Amino acid sequence: MKKEEKDNLLALNIEGKIEYSKNILKEAIKRFGPENFAVAWTGGKDSTTLVWLLKNVCSQLSIPMPNCMFIDEGDVFGEISDIVQRLKKEWNLNVTIVKNTDIASKAKELGDIIHINNLNQRNKQELININFTEDSFPFEPESYVGNHLMKTVPMKMFIEENGIKALATAIRWDEQDARKEETYFSERSNPNHTRVHPILHFRERDIWETIHKYKIPYCKLYELGYRSL
């Protein structure tokens, strides 16, 4: 995308940004069909705003809401679980909770040592794929190894097992340098699918403005000083 076009999107007012995001979602649904489309939901402010946008689009199109995928990485805040369960009921959402149960069954608490020889073949192969050669690792979902096994792997399995052709995520251009070149539709492999990024043009302050303007529920941890969940 050309810099001028990106700058124009970033300069849109909230209503303009919401409308553009809805058009991206409509295009994704048209391309892939709601039955082959899913949205990644973390319970955080960005992904909850994305779910709200998708819910509105589906209402406009009179189609079923696609599946919401929630990853249980083994160390989920209770407040996150609360908002997910609350909105699942209030918004009548179909939520699939995915978890790498093989890894989770080997650790009772954070820091427990997991031995590679005790893992199933899928997880052993995933460690080979990321060039991990140690005999063991501590259970830490936010570490490089833990993030891959507890977040990326269950997400990949969800895509494979459900025949998902497109997955929407709530990343933004302003989050970090690595995301500045992301596009609204991004082809991915292993497994093959398209990543859809409908709110790239939102800034953090836009998310909060949208939340407060349209009274979108959010996790109470933000009121305790958390900026990102």
N, C-alpha and C positions, 0 to 999 in steps of 0.2 A: 504494500500500500504506500502511495506517495505521501511525503511529509505534509503537504498542503491538505490532502484529504483527511489525514489523521488529525491535524490541528483543527480542522473544521468540526470534526466529530467531538473532539475534546471541548470545543467552545460552545456546543449546544446547551440549551437550558435543560432542566430536568425532564420536562415533558418531551423535548426532542430526543433526549437520550433514551428515555423509556420507549418511545415509539420506534426508534432505530433497533433497540434490543428485541422488541416484539417482532419486528420484521425479520430479524435474523432467525428467531425461533420459528416463525411461520415458514421460512425458507427451508429450515432443517426438517420440519415435519413434512413439508411437501416432498422433499428429496427422499427421505428415508421412511416415512410413515410412523405414526405414533407407536405402533407395536414394535418397531425396531429402534426406537429412540429412548434414551434414559437420561436422567440428570443426576449428577453427583451432588449429594447434600451432606454437608459437614455439621450443620446446626449453627454455623457462624453467620455473621451479618450478611456477607456477600452471597453465599449460597442460598440463604433463606430468601434474600431479595430475588435471586434468580428463580427459585421455586415459585415465588409469588408472581413473577412475570409470566412464567410458563403456565401457571394456573389461570391467569387472566386470558392468555392467548387461547388456551384450550376451551375456555368458556365462550370466547368470541367465535371460535370455529365449530363449537358444539361437538367436540370430540373428547374421548376419555383422556384423562391425565396420564402421561407416561410414567413408568416406574421411577421411583426415587431410590438411589443406591446410597446407603449409609454404611461407612466402613467403621467397624469396631476394631480399633488397633490395639486393644488390650489395656488401655489406660485412659478411658473416656471420662471426662468430668461429669458428675451427676447432673449438673445444671444443663449440660448439653443434651444428655439423655432426656431430661425433663421437657425441654423445648421441642425436641423431635417428637416425643410421644404426644405432647399437647397438640402440636400442629397437624400431626398425622390424623388425629381425631377431628379437630376443628375444620381442617381443610379437606378431609376425606381423601387422604393420600394413600397410595399404594407404596409402601416402603419396604425395601429388601435390605436387611442388615447382613452384611458380609463380613466374614472373619476368617483368618487363617487359623483354623482350629488345631492343626498339627503343631504349630509353633506355640499357641496359647496353652495347649495341654502339657507342654514341657516346662512351663514356668508358672509358679504360684504368685510371684511378685516381681517388681522391677529389680533388675540386677541379677536375678537367677541365671546361672550359666546353662546354656543350651549346647549340647554336643551334637555336632553335625551327623555323626553316625546314627543318631536316634531319629533323624528326620525322614520323612517320606521322600520318594524319588523326585517328586515335583519340586520340593523345596531345595533338595540337593542340587538339582539342575539349575534352579534360579540363582543359587549362590555361585555356581560355575559361571553363569551368564554375566554376573557382575564382578567376576575375577576375585572372589573371596576364597582364600586358600587356607585359612586358619582351621583348627580342629574344633573350635568352639567360639561362642560369643555371648556377652551378657544380654539379657532381655531388656532392651531399651528401644521402644517404638520410635523415638525421635532420632535415633542414630541412623547412619547411612544404611547399615545392614537391616536394622529393625524397620526402618521406613519402607525399604523394598519388600521385605517379607510380610509385614503387617498391613501395608497400604497398597502398594503396587500389585503384589501377587493376588490378593483377593479381588481387587478391581479387575485384573485380567481374567480371572476365573469367572467373575460375574458376566463379563462381556462374552466370553466363550460359551458358557452354559446357557445364556439367554438369547444368543443370536443377535446381540446388539450391534447395529451398524453405525450408530452415532451416539456419542456421550457428551452431554453439555456440562461444562464446568464454569466456575465463577471467578476465573482469573481476570486481572486488570492490567493494563499497560503500566500503570504507575506503581505497581507493587514492588518490582525489582527489575534490574537491568536485563536479566535473562528473558523477561517477558515482553520487552519493548518491541520485538520483531514478530510477536505472535499474530496470527491472522484469525479471522472469524471462523474459518473452516480449515482444519489442519489434518491431513492424512497421517495415520499412524499405523505401525505394523506390530506384530507379535503381542496381541492379535491384530489383524487388519480391521480398522474402524476409522471413523472420522471424529476428531475432537471438535466440538462446537463451543465457541467462546462468546456468548451474547453480550457480556457487559465489559468488554475490553476498554471501551471508551469512558467508563465511569471512573471517577477519582474517588478516593476514600470519602471525602466530604459529600460527594454526590450520593453515595450509598446511604449515609446518615440522613441527608436531606430527604431522600426518597422514603426511608423508614419512618421519619417523623411526619412527613406530609401525608402519607397514606396509612399511617398507623399500623405498620407491619410489626408483628411481635418479634422480639429479639432476646437472646440469652442474657440473663441478669448479670452474668460475669462481667459484661462490659461496664456495668455501673460500679463494679468493684475495682476498676482500673485496668482491666485487660483490654488491650488494643486489638489483638489478633487471637483467634482460637483455632 
